[in-house]
């Protein structure tokens, strides 16, 4: 891992913190958002180097969503307040820009590969969030039922 990747990781953490500030996130939550954003970008970079960018993106989204779910419950705050800033570094803004430029220069049909790539990225982000949310929801329901059984 070179200097460029380290700068990217630090920028991802800082970007997450700055976005969280716009949401009014304060205190220890900012620290969590900062290291979580940096960690998710690190996981993306490692996944991209050892497999595919889409697999790295999925792994990074799952980690970011898991951090958001656990920290939101621990800190008694809505999950969305933690999740959105954690996912900011992973949003495909550059790919969206390149797709739009390609459409404007070459037309829709010639830009289909860019469009398909962006749709895949968006689907993977949504799938990672839904997967973690579903697992946490099922876990919480099972835990509540077990607590009711133990209380009897």
Order of alpha helices (4+ residues) and beta strands (2+ residues): alpha-alpha-alpha-alpha-alpha-alpha
